[in-house]
Amino acid sequence: MKKLLLASTAVSLLAGAAMAQEDIKLGVSIGFTGPLESIAPAMSSAVDLAVAEANAAGFLGGSSVSVVTGDSTCIDAAAATATAERLISAEGVKGIIGGMCSGETIAQLQNVALPNGVVMISPSATSPALSTVEDNGLFFRTAPSDARQGEVMTEILTDRGFTTVAVTYTNNDYGKGLADSFAAAFTAAGGTVTINAPHDDGKADYSAEVASLASAGGEVLVIAGYIDQGGGGILRNAIDTAAFDIFEFPDGMVSVALEERFAGEITGSFGQNPSAQGDGRDAFIAMAEAAGFDGSEAFAAESYDAAALIILAMAAAGSSDPAVYKEHVMTVANAPGEPILPGEIAKALEIIAGGGDVDYVGASAVELIGPGESAGSYREVEFADGAMNVVNWR
C-alpha cells in the first residue's frame, strides 16, 4: 500500500510538472468560539507553520498554498455545516483541516465534504463513531479514537491504585463515546463506575450535577467534558463544595487553560491527551516557539501534521484534486520511506519529486491505521505545586 510503482510515480511527477500554477486553498474549520476556543489559536497557527514551509520550498510546479479559516463552533452542527459549505463552495478549498469536535465533524463530513468529494483531516475529533462513518476514503484524523483513550485512562487509574470512579460527560458524540469506551474498559479491568452521567454545556450552575455525582461516590471524578464549558463548570463546583478531592481529565480538559485556572487547587489530580515524545515533538515545539505560539498546547502538533499530510499527499499525487490525492494520504503517512520530521517538509517534497517515498512522522509520531486514524500515543500529566507536569507517555 505504501510503496508506489515507479511507473505511477513518473506519471504523478509529469502531472505535477504539467500543472498550471495555482493558489491551492486549504480550509481550517475549528472552534474559534465555543467550548475549546482556548486551544484553537495554537491549532490554527500550527497549520500556518506547515503551509509556510511548503510555500518556501516550492510546490506543484510553483503553485502556492493559502489558508482560509472558518469557525465550526465545535458543538453547533448547523453552524459547522454552514462553515464547511462556505469553505468549499465560496472559497474553493481543496481540503479541510477539521473539524474540531466529533459531532460537528460528522455533520461537516456527511452534509458537505462527502457530497462534494473534499478531503477532511481532523486533528482533534476522537469519537469512536468516526472509525466506521461512511466517508468514501475522504476522511482521516491525526488524533486517535477514544476507544484507545478509554484503555489509556483505565491503565492510568489502575496503575495509581484506584478502583471506583464517578464519571460525568458532555452530552454529545465526543462525551458519550469516550464515557462508554472508558466504562467498558475500566469495568473489564475490575473497576467500578458508580455513576456515568451526562451534563449539558452552557449552564451557569452545575450544583445539581455535582451533588448527584457526590452522592454516587467514588475515589476519583472523571470529567469527560470541555475546559471552556461544562467541564470547567463541573470542576469549579466540585472543588468549591469539596465533593471530590481527585480528578481524572481526558483530552477535552487538558490544556493550558486548565493549568492556568485550576492547577493550584487540584494537586494530585491527573489526566492525558494525545501527544508523542521524541525528536519530532521537540522540533515542533521549538519551531512553534520561534513562530510565537505554544506548540505543547493540545492538538497543535496534530494540526501541523494534518496540514502536512494534505500537502505531501498532493505532491505524491501530482494533483490538488481531492479525488486523486486522497489515495496518497496513507501512502505518505506510513513506512516504508524516508522519515520526515517537523521542519522537513521541503526535504519531503524534494524526495517525492525525485520519485522516492516518505514516511511522515511529524510532530505527533504519525502512524495511520485502519480507516485512516492515528494509532494513538498519549502523554500522562499530573498536577503538583501549581503546575501541570508530564509524568509518563503511553
GILINLIN-V380399 format. One record per helix or strand. SS is the DSSP state (~ for helix, > for strand). FROM is the first residue (numbers start at 0). LEN is the number of residues. Records with the same first field share a line. If there is no record, write none. Layout:
SS: FROM-LEN, FROM-LEN
This chain:
~: 5-13, 36-21, 76-14, 101-15, 127-4, 145-14, 172-16, 206-10, 229-11, 255-10, 278-13, 299-18, 321-12, 344-9
>: 22-8, 58-1, 62-9, 94-4, 118-4, 138-6, 163-7, 191-8, 219-5, 246-3, 269-5, 337-3, 357-3, 367-2, 372-2, 377-7, 386-7
